[in-house]
Amino acid sequence: MATPGTAVVSDRDERNPAQGCSFVALRDDERRAWWWMRRHWRVIVIVVNFAFWFFNALHEWFVRGIFVVIGVDWSRFWGASRAFEQAGPSPAYKLSDIARFMQPLVGYYRPAVGEVRVGPAPYPPIFLKLFEVFTLPSPPVGFLLWTALSVVLALYVVRRLAARFQTGSDWQVALLLLSTFPLMMALFVGQVTLLLFVCVMQAVSDFDRGREFRAGFWTGLLVLKPQYAFCLFIVYVIKRRTTAASGFVAGGITILIGSLAVGGVGGMVAYVQMLFTDYPAYAGGVAIDPRAMIGWRSLVITFFPHLSTVSSLLIVGILSVATLALLPAIWSGPWDPTSKRFLRQLTATLAITLLVAYHSQPHGATLLLVPGALLLARPNASFVTRNLLAGAVAVMPILGIISAFTVGNLMLVSLFMSGVLVALVVVLMQQDGMLVGFRSARRRNQEIVEGYP
C-alpha cells in the first residue's frame, strides 16, 4: 500500500512503450518530475544531443579553428579535388600533392595548430570531379554549401522515417533522428555518409515496393565506400536474388564508368592503390586512429595494444570471418521485404558490415538509422531492441563529454558503439531463435497468429 505523500505509478506509458512495466513508489514532487521527463524524453534527448555538438563546435572553433576537426574530412576532399582539377587524376591520390593544394586552409587554423592537417581522400575519381563545385567559392563558403546539402539530404530521410512512427509529432521524431551522434558527427567533419544514408533509404523503400533491381542499384552506389557495400552483395548471392545482384552490379558499374570517363585508367589505378596500399598504412592522428573507429579492429587494438600488427590483424580476420559466417543463418527462411523480420535481417547485416569493416568511423553507423528506425516504428517492436537503440542515442553525447574530459577525444564513444553493434547482432539473432536452436511450439503458433515473421 502507498504511504501518505507517495503515489504508486505504473512504469508503463502507452505514449512511450519503450518503458518497462514495473511499479515504483514516488513522492508527489518526484512523481511530477518523473512524469514530466517521460512525457518530454524526446525533447530532452534532442536538446542534450544538439547541445553537445554546439559546444563541441565552439570549443574547436576557439582552440583549433576550422578544417582541423570541424570539416576535417571536407578539407581533404577539397585538397584532393583541387589536385584532381589542376594537377591531374593521379596526384589527387598522393598525400604530398593533397598537402600542397590544402595549404590555403592553414589560414583558417589557429596559430598553435601549425602545419596543414593532410589526409587521404580514398574516393573514386567521379566523386572528386563532382566535388569541384565546392572548391569554387572560398573554403568556408564551400564547406557551408556542402553542409547545407548534407542537412537537406538528412532531413529528407529522417522526415520519411519519422512519418512511419505515427506519433502525431513527426518533426519531433525527425529532430531526434537528426540529432543522433553518428549523423551529427558526419555533418561535423563534412563526410559523404549522408549521400549513402539516402541510398540506404531509397533501397529499403524500393525493396518494400518490390522494385528489386532499383533497390540493388541504390545499394550498389554504396561502393563509394566499398567497406559498406560488400555484405549486402553477399546477401544477394546467398539468397539468389539475381535481380538485386544485377542492380548492385549496375550501380557499381555506373561509378566505374563515370570514374574512367573523368579520371582515365591512371586515375583508377591511383585510386585503387591508395585504397588498398597507401590508405591502410596511413596513421595520421586520431581521425585515422583505429582506436577511434568502430568494429572488431578497434576493439582488438584497444584491448590488446601490445600485440604485434600481424597478431592483431590475424585476430581481427578470424573475428570478421566468424561474424560474416552468421549471414546465412540471419537470412535463412523466405525473402519478404514487407515483413518486420526483413528489417531485423537488414539491421543485423548493416551492424555486421560496420563490425567487419577495416576502416569505419562512428559516423558510418548513420546507415543503421534507416532499418533501425523502421524496425522500431513497427507495432509491438521488441522491448530489448527499442531500449538498446534508444538508450544508445541518449547515452552517446553524455559519454562523449566524459570521454573528452578523461581521454581527450571521443574514443570511449567508439568503444561503446562497437559494443552496441555486437549486442544488436546478438539480440536480433536471439529474437529469431537462432541462438537457442529452436523455438517452442507455443511461440511458433503465436508468431503465426501475429503475422510473424
C-alpha positions as a printed NumPy array, in Angstrom:
array([[  0.   ,   0.   ,   0.   ],
       [  1.136,   3.523,  -0.741],
       [  2.042,   5.622,   2.259],
       [  0.723,   9.206,   2.64 ],
       [  2.582,  11.611,   0.39 ],
       [  3.508,   8.903,  -2.114],
       [  1.859,   7.529,  -5.199],
       [  2.161,   4.182,  -6.911],
       [  2.813,   4.869, -10.564],
       [  2.975,   2.38 , -13.384],
       [  6.225,   2.41 , -15.302],
       [  4.3  ,   1.668, -18.49 ],
       [  3.084,   4.551, -20.623],
       [  1.387,   3.961, -23.952],
       [  2.937,   7.154, -25.279],
       [  6.359,   5.738, -24.535],
       [  6.236,   1.956, -24.969],
       [ 10.   ,   1.803, -24.515],
       [  9.386,   1.883, -20.759],
       [  9.148,  -1.268, -18.72 ],
       [  6.153,  -2.492, -16.768],
       [  7.445,  -2.412, -13.183],
       [  5.908,  -0.303, -10.409],
       [  7.618,   2.349,  -8.348],
       [  6.592,   4.361,  -5.324],
       [  7.392,   8.055,  -5.558],
       [  6.73 ,  11.198,  -3.565],
       [  4.438,  13.768,  -5.18 ],
       [  7.251,  16.07 ,  -6.343],
       [  9.28 ,  13.131,  -7.593],
       [  6.245,  11.744,  -9.356],
       [  5.613,  15.033, -11.158],
       [  9.248,  15.226, -12.261],
       [  9.161,  11.609, -13.404],
       [  6.026,  12.073, -15.487],
       [  7.398,  15.288, -16.987],
       [ 10.584,  13.532, -18.074],
       [  8.642,  10.61 , -19.526],
       [  6.358,  12.942, -21.446],
       [  9.228,  15.056, -22.796],
       [ 12.017,  12.482, -23.059],
       [ 12.421,  13.039, -26.778],
       [ 12.831,  16.783, -26.288],
       [ 15.381,  16.196, -23.523],
       [ 17.451,  13.862, -25.708],
       [ 17.242,  16.261, -28.679],
       [ 18.412,  19.209, -26.587],
       [ 21.259,  17.251, -24.988],
       [ 22.44 ,  15.883, -28.354],
       [ 22.403,  19.233, -30.135],
       [ 23.954,  20.975, -27.135],
       [ 26.852,  18.512, -27.132],
       [ 27.714,  19.251, -30.759],
       [ 27.121,  23.004, -30.373],
       [ 29.578,  23.325, -27.5  ],
       [ 31.959,  20.91 , -29.214],
       [ 31.928,  23.201, -32.262],
       [ 32.525,  26.286, -30.11 ],
       [ 35.478,  24.596, -28.418],
       [ 37.039,  23.551, -31.714],
       [ 36.449,  26.996, -33.231],
       [ 38.251,  28.836, -30.442],
       [ 41.011,  26.268, -29.866],
       [ 41.842,  24.968, -33.356],
       [ 39.78 ,  26.966, -35.855],
       [ 38.089,  25.206, -38.759],
       [ 39.297,  22.392, -41.033],
       [ 41.287,  20.776, -38.211],
       [ 38.408,  18.864, -36.617],
       [ 35.404,  20.832, -37.84 ],
       [ 35.23 ,  19.983, -41.535],
       [ 38.381,  17.856, -41.391],
       [ 37.176,  15.294, -43.932],
       [ 35.739,  18.001, -46.169],
       [ 39.11 ,  19.767, -46.177],
       [ 40.77 ,  16.644, -47.555],
       [ 38.116,  16.285, -50.238],
       [ 38.786,  19.946, -51.054],
       [ 42.537,  19.45 , -51.366],
       [ 42.228,  16.241, -53.385],
       [ 39.604,  17.743, -55.688],
       [ 41.815,  20.773, -56.377],
       [ 44.735,  18.452, -57.082],
       [ 42.494,  16.426, -59.403],
       [ 41.471,  19.552, -61.292],
       [ 44.805,  21.356, -61.505],
       [ 47.444,  18.589, -61.435],
       [ 45.592,  15.58 , -62.811],
       [ 43.838,  12.457, -61.501],
       [ 46.888,  10.602, -60.15 ],
       [ 48.223,  13.438, -57.918],
       [ 44.784,  13.594, -56.243],
       [ 45.677,  10.306, -54.535],
       [ 49.155,  11.291, -53.319],
       [ 49.47 ,  12.812, -49.853],
       [ 52.256,  15.172, -50.88 ],
       [ 50.12 ,  16.688, -53.644],
       [ 47.   ,  16.822, -51.471],
       [ 49.034,  18.655, -48.795],
       [ 50.254,  21.185, -51.374],
       [ 46.741,  22.004, -52.51 ],
       [ 45.452,  22.135, -48.925],
       [ 47.927,  24.86 , -47.931],
       [ 45.382,  27.732, -48.238],
       [ 43.384,  26.114, -45.419],
       [ 46.196,  26.775, -42.929],
       [ 44.966,  30.356, -42.821],
       [ 41.816,  29.125, -41.089],
       [ 43.726,  27.247, -38.372],
       [ 44.572,  28.75 , -35.008],
       [ 48.292,  29.651, -34.756],
       [ 49.023,  26.813, -32.331],
       [ 47.89 ,  24.172, -34.838],
       [ 50.889,  24.602, -37.107],
       [ 51.237,  22.837, -40.441],
       [ 48.483,  21.601, -42.723],
       [ 46.497,  18.62 , -41.461],
       [ 46.759,  16.495, -44.568],
       [ 44.959,  13.214, -45.027],
       [ 43.879,  10.91 , -47.86 ],
       [ 40.649,  11.139, -49.836],
       [ 40.004,   7.484, -50.774],
       [ 37.077,   8.068, -53.112],
       [ 36.707,   7.263, -56.818],
       [ 37.591,   9.897, -59.429],
       [ 33.947,  10.65 , -60.228],
       [ 33.433,  11.888, -56.666],
       [ 36.471,  14.18 , -56.751],
       [ 35.331,  15.577, -60.1  ],
       [ 31.803,  16.302, -58.892],
       [ 33.181,  17.799, -55.679],
       [ 34.956,  20.515, -57.69 ],
       [ 31.865,  22.715, -57.475],
       [ 32.536,  23.136, -53.737],
       [ 36.074,  24.36 , -54.428],
       [ 34.874,  27.35 , -56.462],
       [ 33.901,  29.659, -53.564],
       [ 36.091,  30.382, -50.56 ],
       [ 36.675,  27.337, -48.305],
       [ 34.282,  28.455, -45.522],
       [ 31.515,  29.125, -48.062],
       [ 32.205,  25.839, -49.835],
       [ 32.02 ,  23.97 , -46.536],
       [ 28.755,  25.711, -45.63 ],
       [ 27.254,  24.784, -49.004],
       [ 28.339,  21.152, -48.534],
       [ 26.883,  21.148, -45.026],
       [ 23.632,  22.672, -46.271],
       [ 23.345,  19.956, -48.923],
       [ 24.061,  17.294, -46.294],
       [ 21.411,  18.718, -43.948],
       [ 18.827,  18.743, -46.742],
       [ 19.598,  15.099, -47.552],
       [ 19.465,  14.151, -43.874],
       [ 16.127,  15.925, -43.384],
       [ 14.727,  14.171, -46.448],
       [ 15.498,  10.785, -44.912],
       [ 14.629,  11.443, -41.255],
       [ 11.349,  13.078, -42.23 ],
       [ 10.356,   9.946, -44.153],
       [ 11.434,   7.733, -41.27 ],
       [  9.564,   9.85 , -38.719],
       [  6.323,   9.547, -40.681],
       [  6.385,   5.764, -40.078],
       [  6.149,   6.203, -36.294],
       [  2.65 ,   7.734, -36.435],
       [  3.16 ,   9.571, -33.146],
       [  1.467,  12.784, -34.196],
       [  4.763,  14.639, -33.702],
       [  6.705,  13.773, -36.843],
       [  9.078,  16.71 , -36.59 ],
       [  9.99 ,  15.817, -33.026],
       [ 10.908,  12.29 , -34.102],
       [ 12.734,  13.676, -37.145],
       [ 14.801,  16.01 , -34.955],
       [ 15.552,  13.125, -32.611],
       [ 16.926,  11.095, -35.524],
       [ 18.798,  14.121, -36.886],
       [ 20.438,  14.749, -33.516],
       [ 21.874,  11.245, -33.182],
       [ 25.621,  11.034, -32.599],
       [ 26.667,   9.322, -35.877],
       [ 24.626,  11.658, -38.078],
       [ 25.794,  14.804, -36.295],
       [ 29.391,  13.593, -36.475],
       [ 29.023,  13.156, -40.245],
       [ 27.868,  16.775, -40.513],
       [ 30.573,  17.961, -38.117],
       [ 33.503,  16.579, -40.113],
       [ 31.923,  17.103, -43.555],
       [ 31.596,  13.434, -44.502],
       [ 29.911,  11.819, -47.519],
       [ 27.938,   9.466, -45.248],
       [ 24.707,  11.4  , -45.816],
       [ 24.844,  10.525, -49.523],
       [ 24.965,   6.846, -48.566],
       [ 22.21 ,   7.484, -45.993],
       [ 19.895,   8.463, -48.862],
       [ 20.954,   5.386, -50.852],
       [ 20.004,   3.048, -47.999],
       [ 16.652,   4.805, -47.542],
       [ 15.847,   4.536, -51.248],
       [ 16.928,   0.899, -51.309],
       [ 14.698,  -0.079, -48.387],
       [ 11.754,   1.776, -49.939],
       [ 12.238,   0.067, -53.286],
       [ 12.582,  -3.36 , -51.669],
       [  9.319,  -2.693, -49.849],
       [  7.628,  -1.867, -53.168],
       [  9.029,  -4.912, -54.932],
       [ 11.426,  -2.907, -57.103],
       [ 14.345,  -5.213, -56.567],
       [ 16.606,  -4.004, -59.392],
       [ 16.302,  -0.388, -58.299],
       [ 16.929,  -1.372, -54.687],
       [ 20.02 ,  -3.288, -55.737],
       [ 21.188,  -0.3  , -57.78 ],
       [ 20.972,   2.01 , -54.751],
       [ 22.978,  -0.428, -52.642],
       [ 25.5  ,  -0.705, -55.492],
       [ 26.187,   3.017, -55.119],
       [ 27.494,   2.238, -51.625],
       [ 30.748,   1.224, -53.325],
       [ 31.584,   4.897, -52.944],
       [ 32.717,   3.476, -49.597],
       [ 33.377,  -0.16 , -50.569],
       [ 33.584,  -1.394, -46.964],
       [ 29.869,  -0.634, -46.562],
       [ 28.716,  -2.412, -49.726],
       [ 30.105,  -5.933, -49.873],
       [ 27.966,  -7.551, -47.123],
       [ 24.758,  -6.704, -48.952],
       [ 26.114,  -8.228, -52.152],
       [ 26.961, -11.387, -50.188],
       [ 23.332, -11.472, -49.008],
       [ 22.053, -11.215, -52.6  ],
       [ 24.269, -14.147, -53.567],
       [ 23.214, -16.232, -50.544],
       [ 19.535, -15.612, -51.257],
       [ 19.997, -15.988, -55.029],
       [ 18.401, -12.61 , -55.623],
       [ 19.634, -12.263, -59.201],
       [ 17.669,  -9.094, -59.862],
       [ 19.   ,  -7.322, -56.774],
       [ 22.547,  -8.501, -57.524],
       [ 22.228,  -7.232, -61.101],
       [ 21.095,  -3.848, -59.815],
       [ 24.029,  -3.806, -57.4  ],
       [ 26.471,  -4.504, -60.235],
       [ 24.811,  -1.798, -62.343],
       [ 25.29 ,   0.72 , -59.526],
       [ 28.942,  -0.211, -59.168],
       [ 29.5  ,  -0.064, -62.937],
       [ 27.926,   3.393, -63.024],
       [ 30.574,   4.663, -60.618],
       [ 33.304,   2.774, -62.5  ],
       [ 32.334,   4.168, -65.919],
       [ 31.96 ,   7.686, -64.536],
       [ 35.366,   7.435, -62.868],
       [ 37.054,   6.144, -66.032],
       [ 35.428,   8.933, -68.032],
       [ 36.802,  11.714, -65.814],
       [ 39.971,  10.125, -64.435],
       [ 41.061,   7.618, -67.041],
       [ 42.848,   4.383, -66.305],
       [ 45.621,   6.252, -64.49 ],
       [ 43.156,   7.84 , -62.091],
       [ 41.52 ,   4.498, -61.322],
       [ 44.877,   2.811, -60.769],
       [ 45.929,   5.595, -58.389],
       [ 42.596,   5.312, -56.549],
       [ 42.869,   1.532, -56.144],
       [ 46.475,   1.851, -54.991],
       [ 45.509,   4.368, -52.321],
       [ 42.528,   2.282, -51.261],
       [ 44.422,  -0.98 , -50.777],
       [ 48.016,   0.091, -50.15 ],
       [ 48.558,   3.674, -49.029],
       [ 45.367,   4.234, -47.058],
       [ 45.574,   1.192, -44.72 ],
       [ 49.194,   2.121, -43.932],
       [ 48.37 ,   5.762, -43.189],
       [ 48.3  ,   6.711, -39.49 ],
       [ 47.526,  10.403, -39.404],
       [ 46.297,  11.105, -35.892],
       [ 43.006,  10.472, -34.186],
       [ 40.955,  10.952, -37.353],
       [ 42.52 ,   7.787, -38.737],
       [ 43.452,   6.063, -35.467],
       [ 41.829,   2.592, -35.366],
       [ 41.046,   3.102, -31.678],
       [ 38.711,   5.927, -32.639],
       [ 36.84 ,   3.732, -35.1  ],
       [ 34.141,   1.141, -34.586],
       [ 34.281,  -2.576, -35.213],
       [ 36.479,  -5.553, -34.447],
       [ 39.674,  -3.802, -35.468],
       [ 39.041,  -1.024, -32.973],
       [ 38.182,  -3.42 , -30.152],
       [ 41.211,  -5.661, -30.7  ],
       [ 43.723,  -2.807, -30.931],
       [ 42.223,  -1.027, -27.916],
       [ 42.058,  -4.012, -25.567],
       [ 45.225,  -5.741, -26.798],
       [ 47.592,  -2.838, -27.538],
       [ 50.761,  -4.877, -27.029],
       [ 50.013,  -7.368, -29.794],
       [ 52.085,  -7.168, -32.941],
       [ 50.474,  -5.869, -36.12 ],
       [ 50.357,  -9.355, -37.597],
       [ 48.767, -10.86 , -34.482],
       [ 46.177,  -8.085, -34.306],
       [ 45.254,  -8.497, -37.961],
       [ 45.002, -12.265, -37.516],
       [ 42.559, -11.906, -34.618],
       [ 40.555,  -9.269, -36.479],
       [ 40.456, -11.537, -39.526],
       [ 39.211, -14.519, -37.508],
       [ 36.523, -12.434, -35.805],
       [ 35.452, -10.906, -39.115],
       [ 35.168, -14.273, -40.889],
       [ 33.231, -15.73 , -37.94 ],
       [ 30.882, -12.733, -37.997],
       [ 30.335, -12.933, -41.748],
       [ 29.543, -16.632, -41.304],
       [ 26.399, -15.552, -39.433],
       [ 24.845, -14.068, -42.574],
       [ 23.43 , -17.355, -43.941],
       [ 21.703, -18.013, -40.592],
       [ 20.395, -14.45 , -40.379],
       [ 18.924, -14.684, -43.874],
       [ 17.525, -18.196, -43.576],
       [ 13.877, -18.595, -44.483],
       [ 11.772, -16.75 , -47.045],
       [ 12.731, -13.403, -48.587],
       [  9.978, -10.963, -47.602],
       [ 10.898,  -7.237, -47.688],
       [  7.476,  -6.301, -46.302],
       [  7.982,  -8.185, -43.031],
       [  9.384,  -6.988, -39.725],
       [ 11.861,  -9.842, -39.895],
       [ 13.355,  -8.338, -43.067],
       [ 14.105,  -5.148, -41.145],
       [ 15.74 ,  -7.213, -38.403],
       [ 17.805,  -9.027, -41.006],
       [ 18.852,  -5.797, -42.7  ],
       [ 19.692,  -4.124, -39.379],
       [ 21.82 ,  -7.101, -38.321],
       [ 23.542,  -7.137, -41.722],
       [ 24.494,  -3.464, -41.534],
       [ 25.696,  -3.962, -37.955],
       [ 27.899,  -6.817, -39.178],
       [ 29.099,  -4.602, -42.024],
       [ 30.283,  -1.996, -39.527],
       [ 31.901,  -4.614, -37.294],
       [ 33.988,  -6.243, -40.022],
       [ 34.916,  -3.076, -41.939],
       [ 38.654,  -2.425, -41.794],
       [ 38.037,   1.322, -41.72 ],
       [ 34.772,   2.539, -40.196],
       [ 34.405,   5.768, -38.285],
       [ 31.453,   6.237, -35.881],
       [ 29.582,   8.327, -38.448],
       [ 29.221,   5.157, -40.528],
       [ 26.572,   3.987, -38.058],
       [ 24.284,   6.595, -39.642],
       [ 23.358,   3.895, -42.154],
       [ 21.854,   1.84 , -39.32 ],
       [ 19.299,   4.569, -38.639],
       [ 17.207,   3.563, -41.647],
       [ 16.359,  -0.08 , -40.85 ],
       [ 16.721,   0.551, -37.104],
       [ 14.159,   3.37 , -37.084],
       [ 11.774,   1.47 , -39.355],
       [ 12.074,  -1.56 , -37.077],
       [ 11.167,   0.495, -34.003],
       [  8.28 ,   2.148, -35.852],
       [  6.582,  -1.222, -36.33 ],
       [  3.81 ,  -2.186, -33.867],
       [  4.963,  -4.333, -30.959],
       [  8.616,  -3.546, -31.507],
       [ 10.873,  -5.574, -29.261],
       [ 11.339,  -4.067, -25.798],
       [ 15.031,  -5.031, -25.742],
       [ 15.779,  -3.71 , -29.233],
       [ 13.874,  -0.487, -28.575],
       [ 15.733,   0.225, -25.367],
       [ 19.097,  -0.803, -26.79 ],
       [ 18.826,   1.631, -29.703],
       [ 17.017,   4.431, -27.862],
       [ 19.375,   4.102, -24.909],
       [ 22.403,   4.33 , -27.2  ],
       [ 21.05 ,   7.541, -28.747],
       [ 20.548,   9.078, -25.301],
       [ 23.826,   7.899, -23.774],
       [ 26.337,   8.769, -26.512],
       [ 26.52 ,  12.562, -26.007],
       [ 26.912,  12.101, -22.244],
       [ 29.604,   9.512, -22.847],
       [ 31.174,  11.929, -25.316],
       [ 31.534,  14.551, -22.585],
       [ 33.073,  12.001, -20.217],
       [ 35.416,  10.796, -22.962],
       [ 36.523,  14.32 , -23.875],
       [ 37.432,  15.161, -20.276],
       [ 39.059,  11.821, -19.399],
       [ 40.964,  10.762, -22.531],
       [ 40.858,  13.978, -24.558],
       [ 38.913,  12.561, -27.51 ],
       [ 35.802,  10.514, -28.329],
       [ 37.347,   7.038, -28.161],
       [ 35.031,   5.92 , -25.354],
       [ 32.086,   6.623, -27.641],
       [ 33.679,   4.48 , -30.338],
       [ 34.131,   1.592, -27.91 ],
       [ 30.565,   1.962, -26.714],
       [ 29.237,   1.946, -30.271],
       [ 31.245,  -1.179, -31.09 ],
       [ 29.71 ,  -2.871, -28.058],
       [ 26.234,  -1.781, -29.151],
       [ 26.832,  -3.29 , -32.601],
       [ 27.813,  -6.635, -31.084],
       [ 24.822,  -6.551, -28.727],
       [ 22.487,  -5.622, -31.565],
       [ 23.527,  -8.598, -33.686],
       [ 23.122, -10.935, -30.693],
       [ 19.714,  -9.519, -29.742],
       [ 18.321,  -9.636, -33.274],
       [ 19.514, -13.197, -33.795],
       [ 18.08 , -14.231, -30.431],
       [ 14.704, -12.806, -31.438],
       [ 14.731, -15.141, -34.427],
       [ 15.614, -18.085, -32.198],
       [ 18.99 , -18.603, -33.881],
       [ 20.993, -18.656, -30.677],
       [ 18.985, -21.365, -28.96 ],
       [ 18.489, -23.588, -31.987],
       [ 14.74 , -23.932, -31.62 ],
       [ 11.58 , -22.135, -30.59 ],
       [  8.722, -23.635, -28.672],
       [  5.569, -24.722, -30.453],
       [  3.645, -22.14 , -28.457],
       [  5.988, -19.407, -29.671],
       [  5.701, -20.563, -33.274],
       [  1.922, -20.652, -33.071],
       [  1.867, -17.179, -31.544],
       [  4.079, -15.899, -34.384],
       [  1.72 , -17.355, -36.969],
       [ -1.278, -15.653, -35.339],
       [  0.562, -12.307, -35.12 ],
       [  1.795, -12.489, -38.695],
       [  5.431, -13.024, -37.714],
       [  7.971, -13.03 , -39.153]])
